[in-house]
Amino acid sequence: MPSRVIDTSRGRSLRALTLAVAVGALVAGCSSAGTAGTTSAGADGGSAPVKVGLVYSRSGPLAAYGKQYEQGFKAGLAYATHGTDTAGGHRIEVTEQDDTGDPARAVAAAKSLLGAGCKILAGTTDSGVALQMAPLAAQNKVLYVSGPAATDAVTGVNAYTFRSGRQSYQDILTAGTLLGDAKGKKVTVLAQNSAFGQANVAAVKAVLGQKGAHVGSVLAPPSATDLTPFARQTRAGRPDLVFVAWAGGNAPALWTALNQQGVLDASKVVTGLAGTASYPVFGPGGTKIAFLAHYFPGAGGGNPVEKAMLDGITKAGGSPDLFSPDGFTAAQMIVHAIASGSATDTTAMAKSLEGWSFAGPKGKEQIRARDHALLQPMFTARLKGTGAAARPELIAGLPMAAVAPPVAPTAG
């Protein structure tokens, strides 16, 4: 979710937004999560290992979010296997590969992993990447667990694709609880012209449009640096509600423009809460914004699984953040698929996940059998304080049933 509803189609933390990130080379060979070229630590078990490929943004524009995902995955694997890195008597070997946010590079990395014998693929910080990875999983009949990528198109795309994070529709349903009665109101979606932005426009039309709102959009090029014209265009439309779906390095410029052009005062503005380092992006305008929240540390109320995630990441030297649960949950799903499904039969793995209910870091979650949507709690929040002192405050936790997306037809 930041200065925007997050996906991760092009977002990152404020620190990553302002610092150049070096692009790293792809790492091949099945290795432990986080360490290229080595095998996972832990008990060997008596059987052949299960090879898992972790494809995510280790570098590039989404590196900060990728790091959160990877740290969560490590903590989740330790939690789900009780520190053994084994499931069903099989050692789990994990290879990390860097997609740099590039779909073509991600597909090349995935093919390399499949050639090395990986039966399970996970990761994906970017929606555009996820939409390329899912068909590859179906073609090769391997289990694919998408991560923070929020595009709704991943849900129901095929029998082998699942997701460990939320989707755009759940964001919009959460935002809807902050908007009140939408009937007859004018809603403008301010977003980037990207897969993530377009998915949010479609979701707002589907959710609030059905409730009687008149939904339009203002779309900006993802690379735009001068966002004043788009802020002016938004205010000129005189919307009752502005839904901001934004992810990327130009987020500070966006919020400055919206504040300077009076949009935050003229309309009710709702957006997603991003990672901890992004809170200062909103500046003085942060207190004028209503936030939907995928997650922030403590949002889960300190349930035992959340505590395990927070402790695991912190003890390993990491910092729990927005997409930590996506990685943690992916590891839980993979361990369950191996232990309760099969170590070799990916169809059995997928079947074992369908309908599975479990306790996650955010609370009670369930994988819907019909389309593999991950039903999960969502949150609403406000920011208290500004600049470096800004911190989220929970308004409400919404149970998974309250923000369940409609069933998507599964392609097979």
Backbone torsions as a table, in degrees:
resi	resn	phi	psi	omega
1	MET	NA	NA	NA
2	PRO	NA	-140.4	173.1
3	SER	-90.4	51.8	-178.1
4	ARG	163.7	168.0	171.7
5	VAL	-81.5	129.1	-169.0
6	ILE	-91.7	147.0	159.4
7	ASP	-135.0	-105.0	-167.7
8	THR	169.9	33.5	174.0
9	SER	-73.5	-36.8	176.6
10	ARG	-148.9	21.3	-169.6
11	GLY	-93.6	177.3	174.1
12	ARG	-174.3	172.8	-178.4
13	SER	-75.5	166.8	-178.3
14	LEU	-59.6	-38.9	179.4
15	ARG	-61.4	-43.2	179.6
16	ALA	-72.0	-23.8	-178.8
17	LEU	-70.8	-30.1	-172.3
18	THR	-103.3	-6.4	179.6
19	LEU	-116.0	140.3	176.5
20	ALA	-70.7	140.0	-179.7
21	VAL	-113.0	124.7	-179.5
22	ALA	-70.4	142.0	178.3
23	VAL	-86.4	122.2	-178.8
24	GLY	-91.5	157.9	178.5
25	ALA	-76.0	152.8	176.2
26	LEU	-66.0	144.0	-179.7
27	VAL	-111.4	126.0	-177.5
28	ALA	-107.1	163.2	177.3
29	GLY	96.2	139.9	-177.5
30	CYS	-75.1	117.3	-174.9
31	SER	-135.8	177.0	-179.9
32	SER	-72.9	152.8	179.4
33	ALA	-60.1	119.9	176.4
34	GLY	98.0	-14.9	-178.2
35	THR	-132.3	106.9	-177.6
36	ALA	-69.2	139.1	171.8
37	GLY	85.7	4.3	178.2
38	THR	-124.6	162.0	179.0
39	THR	-94.3	158.0	-179.4
40	SER	-61.1	144.0	175.1
41	ALA	-77.1	159.8	176.5
42	GLY	123.4	179.3	-177.4
43	ALA	-64.7	146.2	-177.9
44	ASP	-78.4	-30.2	-170.1
45	GLY	68.4	172.8	-177.1
46	GLY	-99.9	2.7	-172.9
47	SER	-119.9	175.0	-179.6
48	ALA	-62.7	146.0	-179.7
49	PRO	-71.0	158.2	172.4
50	VAL	-102.0	123.4	-176.5
51	LYS	-96.0	128.7	-178.0
52	VAL	-120.1	130.6	176.8
53	GLY	-102.6	124.7	180.0
54	LEU	-106.4	104.7	-178.1
55	VAL	-108.1	115.0	-175.6
56	TYR	-154.9	176.3	-178.8
57	SER	-84.2	91.5	176.6
58	ARG	-80.5	-25.4	174.1
59	SER	-140.3	177.4	-178.9
60	GLY	93.4	-170.2	-172.8
61	PRO	-65.2	-20.2	-178.8
62	LEU	-108.5	19.7	-174.5
63	ALA	-59.9	-38.7	-178.9
64	ALA	-62.7	-42.2	178.4
65	TYR	-70.4	-37.6	177.0
66	GLY	-60.7	-38.9	179.0
67	LYS	-64.2	-41.3	177.4
68	GLN	-60.2	-44.1	179.8
69	TYR	-61.3	-47.7	-176.7
70	GLU	-63.8	-42.0	178.7
71	GLN	-63.7	-39.4	177.0
72	GLY	-65.6	-38.4	179.7
73	PHE	-61.9	-46.0	179.4
74	LYS	-59.5	-46.2	-179.6
75	ALA	-64.6	-38.0	179.3
76	GLY	-67.3	-38.3	178.8
77	LEU	-65.7	-41.9	177.9
78	ALA	-63.6	-41.2	-179.1
79	TYR	-67.0	-49.1	-173.8
80	ALA	-70.5	-25.2	-179.5
81	THR	-105.9	8.9	-178.6
82	HIS	55.8	37.0	175.6
83	GLY	80.9	7.5	-176.0
84	THR	-98.7	-16.8	-173.9
85	ASP	58.2	30.2	177.1
86	THR	-129.5	151.4	176.0
87	ALA	-143.8	131.8	179.9
88	GLY	57.2	30.8	179.5
89	GLY	81.5	7.1	-178.5
90	HIS	-114.9	132.2	174.7
91	ARG	-69.8	138.7	177.7
92	ILE	-99.9	118.6	178.1
93	GLU	-108.5	127.6	-173.9
94	VAL	-116.0	130.9	174.0
95	THR	-109.9	129.4	173.3
96	GLU	-95.3	135.3	171.3
97	GLN	-134.6	144.7	-173.6
98	ASP	-96.9	117.9	178.3
99	ASP	-92.4	-8.6	-179.1
100	THR	53.6	16.2	-177.8
101	GLY	80.4	12.9	-176.6
102	ASP	-107.0	116.1	-178.4
103	PRO	-55.7	-41.1	-179.3
104	ALA	-64.0	-40.8	179.2
105	ARG	-68.4	-36.6	178.3
106	ALA	-63.1	-44.6	179.4
107	VAL	-63.2	-41.9	178.5
108	ALA	-62.3	-41.7	178.8
109	ALA	-64.1	-43.2	-180.0
110	ALA	-62.7	-42.0	178.7
111	LYS	-63.0	-37.8	176.5
112	SER	-63.0	-41.4	179.1
113	LEU	-66.3	-41.7	178.5
114	LEU	-63.1	-39.1	177.6
115	GLY	-64.7	-26.2	178.6
116	ALA	-86.6	1.9	175.4
117	GLY	98.6	11.5	178.8
118	CYS	-72.2	129.2	179.8
119	LYS	-98.8	-12.3	-176.8
120	ILE	-132.4	133.3	174.7
121	LEU	-117.9	142.8	178.1
122	ALA	-147.7	165.8	177.5
123	GLY	122.8	-138.2	175.1
124	THR	75.7	99.9	177.8
125	THR	-91.4	-22.1	-171.8
126	ASP	-109.0	136.2	-179.0
127	SER	-62.9	-40.2	179.3
128	GLY	-62.3	-36.0	177.3
129	VAL	-67.6	-45.1	-178.2
130	ALA	-59.3	-37.9	-178.7
131	LEU	-69.8	-18.1	174.6
132	GLN	-92.2	-31.5	-177.8
133	MET	-74.3	-37.4	-176.5
134	ALA	-59.4	-48.3	177.3
135	PRO	-61.9	-34.2	178.5
136	LEU	-63.2	-39.2	178.4
137	ALA	-63.3	-42.6	179.8
138	ALA	-67.2	-41.0	-179.7
139	GLN	-62.3	-35.6	-176.8
140	ASN	-101.7	0.5	178.3
141	LYS	53.3	53.6	174.5
142	VAL	-120.2	152.8	178.7
143	LEU	-73.9	132.1	179.3
144	TYR	-127.8	121.8	178.5
145	VAL	-113.9	100.1	179.8
146	SER	-70.6	151.2	-176.3
147	GLY	-101.5	-121.7	-174.6
148	PRO	-67.7	-13.8	-179.5
149	ALA	-52.1	123.2	-168.6
150	ALA	-100.0	-7.0	-175.7
151	THR	-56.1	133.5	-179.2
152	ASP	-63.8	-22.1	-175.6
153	ALA	-63.9	-18.0	178.8
154	VAL	-72.2	-32.5	-179.1
155	THR	-69.5	126.4	178.9
156	GLY	77.4	8.8	-173.7
157	VAL	-68.8	-35.2	174.0
158	ASN	-166.0	173.6	-173.2
159	ALA	-72.5	-13.5	-175.4
160	TYR	-105.4	-4.0	-174.6
161	THR	-105.2	130.2	177.3
162	PHE	-128.1	177.2	176.3
163	ARG	-139.9	146.3	179.7
164	SER	-108.1	1.3	177.4
165	GLY	-120.8	-172.6	-179.7
166	ARG	-87.5	173.3	177.1
167	GLN	-123.4	165.9	-173.4
168	SER	-56.5	-37.9	-178.3
169	TYR	-59.9	-37.2	178.2
170	GLN	-67.9	-34.1	174.0
171	ASP	-59.4	-47.2	-175.3
172	ILE	-67.7	-40.7	177.3
173	LEU	-60.7	-38.5	177.6
174	THR	-66.0	-45.0	178.4
175	ALA	-60.8	-36.6	-179.1
176	GLY	-58.3	-30.0	178.4
177	THR	-70.3	-19.5	179.1
178	LEU	-90.8	-16.9	-173.0
179	LEU	-89.4	-18.5	-177.4
180	GLY	74.4	-150.5	-178.2
181	ASP	-72.5	116.3	-177.4
182	ALA	-91.1	-5.7	-173.9
183	LYS	-59.9	125.6	176.8
184	GLY	77.8	-2.1	-177.8
185	LYS	-88.1	153.4	178.7
186	LYS	-96.6	123.0	-177.8
187	VAL	-117.5	130.5	175.7
188	THR	-115.1	127.0	174.1
189	VAL	-94.3	116.8	176.7
190	LEU	-100.2	115.0	-172.5
191	ALA	-151.5	172.7	173.2
192	GLN	-88.1	151.0	179.0
193	ASN	-81.4	76.3	-177.0
194	SER	-141.5	174.8	178.4
195	ALA	-58.4	-40.7	179.6
196	PHE	-66.1	-47.7	-179.2
197	GLY	-63.0	-44.7	-179.5
198	GLN	-65.5	-34.8	177.5
199	ALA	-64.7	-37.1	178.7
200	ASN	-69.6	-38.5	176.9
201	VAL	-60.4	-47.6	179.9
202	ALA	-61.3	-39.9	-178.3
203	ALA	-68.8	-41.5	178.9
204	VAL	-63.6	-41.4	177.2
205	LYS	-62.3	-41.1	-177.9
206	ALA	-68.1	-38.6	-175.2
207	VAL	-87.2	-59.7	-175.6
208	LEU	-78.1	-30.0	176.4
209	GLY	-61.6	-38.6	179.0
210	GLN	-69.1	-19.7	178.7
211	LYS	-92.6	7.7	175.0
212	GLY	99.4	5.0	178.7
213	ALA	-81.0	152.4	174.0
214	HIS	-98.3	109.4	-171.0
215	VAL	-105.6	125.9	173.4
216	GLY	-127.3	-177.8	-177.7
217	SER	-145.9	153.8	169.3
218	VAL	-124.2	114.7	-175.4
219	LEU	-112.6	130.3	-179.6
220	ALA	-113.0	149.0	174.8
221	PRO	-60.6	138.2	179.9
222	PRO	-56.6	-27.4	-176.8
223	SER	-90.5	-0.2	-176.5
224	ALA	-61.8	138.1	177.9
225	THR	-110.2	-30.7	175.9
226	ASP	-97.4	105.2	-174.1
227	LEU	-104.7	5.1	178.3
228	THR	-58.8	-43.9	179.0
229	PRO	-58.6	-35.0	-178.9
230	PHE	-75.2	-33.8	174.6
231	ALA	-65.4	-42.5	178.7
232	ARG	-64.1	-41.8	179.1
233	GLN	-62.0	-39.3	179.7
234	THR	-63.9	-47.2	-178.7
235	ARG	-67.8	-36.6	-178.2
236	ALA	-60.4	-27.5	178.8
237	GLY	-74.9	-9.5	179.4
238	ARG	50.8	52.1	179.6
239	PRO	-75.0	150.9	171.9
240	ASP	-74.5	-35.4	-175.4
241	LEU	-133.2	135.2	174.3
242	VAL	-117.5	120.9	177.1
243	PHE	-104.7	113.3	-176.8
244	VAL	-97.8	118.4	177.8
245	ALA	-117.4	95.7	-169.7
246	TRP	-136.6	141.8	177.9
247	ALA	-151.7	119.6	177.7
248	GLY	151.2	176.4	-175.0
249	GLY	-69.1	-16.7	179.6
250	ASN	-92.0	13.2	-179.9
251	ALA	-60.5	-43.8	178.3
252	PRO	-57.7	-40.3	179.0
253	ALA	-64.3	-37.1	179.6
254	LEU	-61.7	-50.6	-175.2
255	TRP	-70.4	-31.2	173.2
256	THR	-63.2	-45.5	180.0
257	ALA	-63.6	-43.4	-179.1
258	LEU	-63.4	-38.5	179.3
259	ASN	-70.8	-44.5	-178.1
260	GLN	-65.9	-34.4	-178.7
261	GLN	-87.7	4.3	174.3
262	GLY	77.7	11.6	-178.5
263	VAL	-64.5	-38.0	-177.8
264	LEU	-67.5	-21.5	178.4
265	ASP	-94.9	-29.1	-174.3
266	ALA	-83.4	-27.2	-175.9
267	SER	-135.6	160.5	170.8
268	LYS	-78.3	128.6	-175.3
269	VAL	-116.5	128.5	178.8
270	VAL	-123.7	137.3	176.3
271	THR	-152.1	178.5	-179.6
272	GLY	-92.1	148.4	177.7
273	LEU	-89.3	122.5	-177.2
274	ALA	-94.2	-155.1	-175.8
275	GLY	-70.8	164.6	-175.3
276	THR	-53.0	-43.9	-176.0
277	ALA	-69.3	-12.5	-178.9
278	SER	-87.5	-12.5	-174.4
279	TYR	-55.2	-40.1	179.5
280	PRO	-65.2	-16.2	-178.8
281	VAL	-55.3	-36.3	-172.7
282	PHE	-73.9	-22.6	179.1
283	GLY	58.3	-148.7	-179.1
284	PRO	-61.0	-24.1	-178.9
285	GLY	-73.3	-12.2	-176.1
286	GLY	-59.5	-32.9	-179.0
287	THR	-76.4	-8.4	-179.3
288	LYS	-95.6	-3.0	-171.6
289	ILE	-106.7	141.4	171.4
290	ALA	-97.7	135.6	-173.6
291	PHE	-116.0	135.5	163.2
292	LEU	-93.9	147.0	-174.6
293	ALA	-132.8	122.5	170.7
294	HIS	-67.3	-46.4	178.7
295	TYR	-172.2	149.3	162.6
296	PHE	-147.9	150.9	-175.6
297	PRO	-53.0	125.4	-178.1
298	GLY	98.8	-12.5	-178.0
299	ALA	-62.5	-30.6	-179.0
300	GLY	-76.2	3.0	177.3
301	GLY	75.1	15.2	178.7
302	GLY	73.0	28.9	177.0
303	ASN	-62.6	161.6	-173.7
304	PRO	-57.7	-36.3	-179.3
305	VAL	-72.4	-41.7	176.5
306	GLU	-60.3	-43.1	179.3
307	LYS	-60.7	-41.5	178.1
308	ALA	-62.5	-40.5	178.6
309	MET	-64.8	-49.1	-178.8
310	LEU	-60.9	-44.4	-179.9
311	ASP	-65.6	-42.9	-177.9
312	GLY	-62.5	-44.8	-179.7
313	ILE	-67.6	-43.8	-178.0
314	THR	-65.0	-44.0	-179.0
315	LYS	-64.6	-26.7	178.6
316	ALA	-85.0	1.7	178.2
317	GLY	91.5	8.3	-179.5
318	GLY	-95.3	-176.8	-179.8
319	SER	-129.5	111.5	178.7
320	PRO	-58.4	140.8	-175.8
321	ASP	-158.3	-163.7	-171.0
322	LEU	-49.2	-50.0	-173.4
323	PHE	-104.1	15.3	173.7
324	SER	-58.7	-43.8	-179.7
325	PRO	-63.1	-29.8	-179.4
326	ASP	-63.0	-42.2	177.4
327	GLY	-70.8	-43.4	-179.1
328	PHE	-60.7	-46.6	-179.1
329	THR	-65.9	-37.0	177.6
330	ALA	-59.0	-42.8	179.1
331	ALA	-65.0	-41.3	176.8
332	GLN	-58.5	-44.0	-178.6
333	MET	-65.3	-42.3	-178.2
334	ILE	-66.2	-43.0	178.9
335	VAL	-63.5	-41.5	178.3
336	HIS	-64.5	-41.6	-179.0
337	ALA	-61.5	-36.6	179.8
338	ILE	-76.6	-46.6	-174.6
339	ALA	-72.6	-37.7	-176.3
340	SER	-103.2	-13.0	179.1
341	GLY	-107.7	-85.0	-178.1
342	SER	-166.5	154.9	174.9
343	ALA	-89.3	-12.8	-175.4
344	THR	-129.5	-30.1	-176.6
345	ASP	-91.9	104.4	-175.4
346	THR	-71.1	-25.8	174.9
347	THR	-65.0	-41.5	177.1
348	ALA	-66.1	-36.7	175.9
349	MET	-58.0	-49.5	-178.1
350	ALA	-62.1	-42.8	-179.3
351	LYS	-62.1	-35.7	-178.6
352	SER	-68.3	-25.1	-179.6
353	LEU	-84.2	-25.6	-175.8
354	GLU	-67.0	119.3	-179.3
355	GLY	85.2	-0.7	-176.7
356	TRP	-67.2	127.4	173.5
357	SER	-105.8	139.7	-177.3
358	PHE	-156.4	163.4	175.6
359	ALA	-90.4	118.8	178.9
360	GLY	-110.6	179.0	179.9
361	PRO	-61.1	-28.6	-178.6
362	LYS	-87.6	-13.4	-176.2
363	GLY	131.4	-155.5	-178.9
364	LYS	-71.2	131.3	-179.8
365	GLU	-132.8	160.4	178.5
366	GLN	-150.8	139.7	174.7
367	ILE	-91.1	114.7	-178.0
368	ARG	-70.3	126.5	-173.5
369	ALA	-63.6	-36.2	-170.8
370	ARG	-70.1	-32.6	-176.0
371	ASP	-141.5	4.0	176.5
372	HIS	69.6	16.2	172.2
373	ALA	-62.7	142.4	177.1
374	LEU	-95.6	104.5	177.7
375	LEU	-77.6	129.3	-171.1
376	GLN	-157.7	157.5	176.0
377	PRO	-66.9	153.3	171.7
378	MET	-130.5	170.1	-172.8
379	PHE	-137.3	154.6	169.5
380	THR	-118.6	148.5	-173.2
381	ALA	-151.6	167.1	170.8
382	ARG	-130.1	158.2	173.9
383	LEU	-96.8	134.6	173.9
384	LYS	-112.4	133.2	-177.4
385	GLY	84.8	171.0	180.0
386	THR	-132.6	167.2	178.3
387	GLY	59.4	-139.5	-177.8
388	ALA	-65.9	-18.5	-178.2
389	ALA	-88.9	-4.0	-177.3
390	ALA	-65.8	133.8	179.5
391	ARG	-142.7	145.1	179.1
392	PRO	-78.0	146.3	175.9
393	GLU	-126.3	126.8	-177.0
394	LEU	-67.4	128.8	171.4
395	ILE	-91.3	-52.8	-178.8
396	ALA	-156.3	148.9	170.3
397	GLY	-102.9	131.0	-177.8
398	LEU	-107.1	122.4	-179.3
399	PRO	-64.2	158.2	-172.8
400	MET	-57.2	-34.7	-178.7
401	ALA	-67.3	-27.7	-177.6
402	ALA	-75.3	-19.7	-177.7
403	VAL	-127.2	32.3	179.2
404	ALA	-77.5	127.4	178.1
405	PRO	-71.3	160.0	176.7
406	PRO	-64.8	154.9	-179.1
407	VAL	-67.6	128.7	177.2
408	ALA	-95.4	138.7	177.3
409	PRO	-64.4	134.1	-178.4
410	THR	-91.0	131.8	-176.4
411	ALA	-71.7	-26.4	-179.2
412	GLY	111.3	NA	NA
